[in-house]
Amino acid sequence: MLTPEQLREAMIASAGEDESITLEGDFASKDFAELGFDSLALMETCAQLKRDHGIVVPDETLWDLTTPEQLIQWVNGTRA
């Protein structure tokens, strides 16, 4: 089970030193692009999820997900 807080932590860790990335409030319903996450940042977020939680998100699936909320739903739906 992936929680919004776990995803937030992974996203912040993958953003590194980019201080323009803020994931305050209801970040999960916003588009990744709106949050400042490009394809490279999303790939790094997925790598972080794999390291921290053993969650594997295939690239072809990742590109279909446009919001953190969709990513959480996909992960939780496939792990249920």
N, C-alpha and C positions, 0 to 999 in steps of 0.2 A: 504494500500500500504506500503510495507516494502522497505526501501531504503538500499543500501549498508552501508551507514553511520550509520543508526540505528542498523543494524546487527553488524557492527564493535563495536559499543558502548556496545551492549549486550554481545558480545564475550569477550571484554576486562573486563567488569564488572564480568563476570562469571569466568574468569581466576584468579581473586583475586591477590595474591601476586607473582604469577609466572612471573618473569621478563624475562623469555626466550620467552614469547609469544609476538611477535611483528606483528602487522597487518598493515604494511606500504604498500604503493603502491597498486598494483592490487592483493589484498589478495583473492578476491572473486573467482578467477579461480583456486586457489590452493586447493588440497585435505585437508580436516580437519586434517588428520594425519600429513601432511607436516607442517601444521600450529601449531602443538603441541596439538591438541584437541582430546582427547580420548573420549570414550562413556560417561563417567561421566561429562566431561566438556561440551559435546554437550547437555546432559540432563539439565545441569545448564543453558546453553545458552537459551534453550527453556523455562525454568522456568522464566528466566529474560524477554524474549519476552512476555510471558503471563502477567507478572506483569506490564511491562511498556506499552505494546501495545494491550493487550487482544488477542494476537495471540496464538492459540493452535495448536501444531504440534504433532500428535499422534506418539507414540514410533515406531510403525511398519512402519510409513512413514519416520521418521527420519533416520532409519537405511538404507534406500534405497538412501538417499541423501549423496553424497560424497564431495561436495564442497559448500561453502557459496552461490555461484551463483545459484546452484540447489535449495538450501533452499529458496532463495529470489524468484526464479521463481515459486516454489511450492506455497509459501504463496500468492504471487500476483495473481497466477492463480486460487486459491481457493477462494480468497476474491473479485475477480473482479465481 
